[in-house]
Amino acid sequence: MTVTVKSKEPLVVPLTVRRRAGLKVGQELEFKVSGGVITILPKPPRSGDEYTPAQRRIIDAQIAGGMADVAAGRVHGPFSTHQEFIASLHKEARKLSRKKTKRSA
């Protein structure tokens, strides 16, 4: 596929080329020029740049909730062996099955 460079219009990468390259809307791109060849690469995320501020607030809230559970002792384990872990799972499952109530038909 070819496009024509015009003086007053931006250079446009055709949709089919973007799809084949796996480029997404909003993705940042990096342009490199060497010997008359332009290379377009997805810009790698900078450290700390992986999540939006809203996503970071949600993640931090979930971590804080998990840490509160640990501080309150609402955790199981650690287990020395996988048999201990499985036994603990069965014990918790029995507790849950006792709590079930029968539904009326």
C-alpha positions, 0 to 999 in steps of 0.5 A, a space after each residue: 500500500 502506498 500513500 502520497 506525502 502532501 505539503 499541508 496534510 499530515 502523513 496518515 498510516 492507513 487503517 489496514 496497516 495499523 491493524 496489521 501492526 497491532 496498533 491501538 487507539 490512544 497508544 503512544 508511538 515512538 518514531 526513529 529515523 535512520 538513513 532515510 528509513 522511518 521506524 515506528 515502535 510502540 512506546 514502552 511504558 515508563 515505570 510507574 506509568 503502567 496504570 491510570 490514576 483511577 486504576 491506581 486508586 482502585 488497586 491501592 484500595 484493594 491492597 489496603 483491604 487485603 492488608 486490613 484482613 491480614 492485620 485482623 487475622 482473617 487469613 489462613 496459613 501459612 502451610 508447611 505442605 500441600 496436604 495441610 493446605 488441602 485439609 484447610 480447604 476441606 475444613 472451610 468447605 464444610 463450614 460453608 455447607 453447614 451455613 446453607 439454608 434450604 430454599 422453599 420450592 
